[in-house]
């Protein structure tokens, strides 16, 4: 499997996003200034928006294009649909619950089989959750110091409205599907659709 090994802070600076979006608590983050000086072409802006989403969710090109194809077949705007598809990934839900410090860590924890969806073990990070799904930590894993320390470290993280979380029992219920308004970062998803529809 391909792994993106780019330095996270450097990539955040290039894409103009705060490291907090990817779960990194870095106080000395500088706002991007070098990129602001040169004029960026329309293609450059479209590419940057695509790279931003791919980087935040840790998705590679082939899988991201697959999400675009699904999004164009769904009802509604394709740009918003891409965000809904990415937000409804199991690894992202685990991150949003506060069970992992970063989405990369969430992906690893899901792969290792620590989480249940509606009582059944799911070890596929890209598994798409649905309304009414209950995501919970496996009983064996609840006694792990790792999850206790993660829950303590992320207790100030705001849980999105589409998740009904019970932190004491290490579980959450999907109340509704996520929407672009729930995001903690800015993205112009319509530029991604324009890029792919050329």
N, C-alpha and C positions, 0 to 999 in steps of 0.2 A: 504494500500500500504506500502511496506517495505521501510524504509528510512535508508540510510547509515549515521551514526552519528559519524564516526571516526574523530578525530581531524585532520583538513586539513594539517597543517604544519608538523605534525608528519608523516602523510601518505606520503606527498611529499618527506620528507627526506628518508623514507624507500624505496620508489620507484625510488629515484634519479632524480626527476624532480623539476624544479623551481616552486615556488608557483605562479609565473606570468602566467604559462600555464593554471591554473584554475581560473585566474582572481584576485588573492590575491596579493596586493602590499606590500610585506614584505621585509624590507631592511636587517633585522638581520638573514636572512636564512643562515644556515651553510650547507656546502656540506656534503653528507653522508660519514662517515669514518668507522664506526663500521662494516657495511656490506661488506666493501671492504677487510677486513682482512681475513674473512673465505672463503674457497673455496665453490662456489655454484655449485650444480649439474646441469646437463643438464635440468632435470625436473624443478629444482628451477628457472633457467633462463626463461624457457618457461612460467611458472606460473607467474613470475614477470611481463613479458611483457603483459600477459593477464590482470593481476590486474591493470597495469598502464592504459591501454585503458579503462577498466571498470570504474576506478576512475575518469579519466579526463572527460569522457562523462556522468558520473552518471548513468550507465546502470547496472542492476543486472544480475546475471548469466543466468537465463532463457531467457531473451531478448537478451543477448549477444550471446548465443548459436544459437538463431534463426537467428541473423545476419550472423553468421558463415555458417549456412545451406544455406542461400540465396546467400552468397558470393561464395560458392563452385559451385553453379549452374550457376553463371554469367560467361561471357567470361572474359578471362584474369586470372591473378594470384589472388588466393583467399585472400592472405594477403592484397594486395592493395585494393581489393574489400571491405573488412571489413572496412578499413579506409574511403573509399568513402561513404559507407552506414552510418557510424557514423557522418561524416562531413556534410552529406546532411540532417540530422535531422533538423527540424524547430527550435528547441530550440538552437541548435548550430549556425544556421544561424543568429538568433536574437543576440546571443552573439558576433558573428563575425562582425555584423553590428555596434556594440557599443551601442546597446539599453539596455544592461544589464551588470552589473559589473562582474558577474560570470555566469557559465552555470546553476547553481542551481537557481539563480534569474531569468534567461531567461526562465527556465522551468515553474516557477511559473507565470511569466507574460503571457506566452502563454496559460497556463491553465485558467487564468482569462479572456481570450478572448480579449486581447489588440491588436492582430495582424491579418491582413488580407493577404490571399494568392490569388492573382489575383482578388481582390475585395470581396472575400468571407471570413467570419470569420472562422478561424481554431483554435481550442483550444486543439489540440493533439500535445504534444511536440515531439513525435516520427514521426510525419508526414514527409514523404520524399519529398523534393523539386525536381523539374525537371528543365532542361535548359529552360530559357524563363519565369520562374515564377517570379512574382513581389511580394515581401514581403513588406508590408507597415504597418504603425501604424494606428490604427483606429482614425478617426477624433476626437472623444470624448476624446481620450487619449492624443492627441497632446498638449493640453493646460496644461497637468499634469506637476507639478514641478518635479516629479520623473524622467520622461523621459528627461526633459531639463537638470537636474543635471547629469544624467547618460551619456548623449551625451557630456556634458562638461568634465566630468571625464575621458571619454574614447577617447577624440579627438586625443590623441597621439598614440592610438592603430592602428597598421597597418592592414588595411582591405585586405583580400586575393584577389589575381588577378581574381579569379572566380566570384567575386561579383562586380557589378557596382553600387556603393552606391551614393545616394543623401542625404547627412546628413541634409540639410536644410528642406527637405520634409519628413524626417524620412522614407525613403524607399530604397530598393535595388533590383536590377534585377540579376538573376542568368545567367551569361554569358556562363559558361561551368560547367561541373561537377568537383568537387574538385579532386585533385590527391595527392598522398603521398608526392610529392615534395613541396606542399603548406603548409605543417605542420610547426608549430613553436616549435616542440619538436621532439626528436628522439625516434623511436620505430622500433623494428625488428619484423614486422608482420608475417614473415614466421615461427617464433618460435611458434606463437599462432596456426597456421595451423597444425604444427607438433604435438602440444599438443593434439588438438582435433582429429587428424587423427590416433591416437594410437589405 
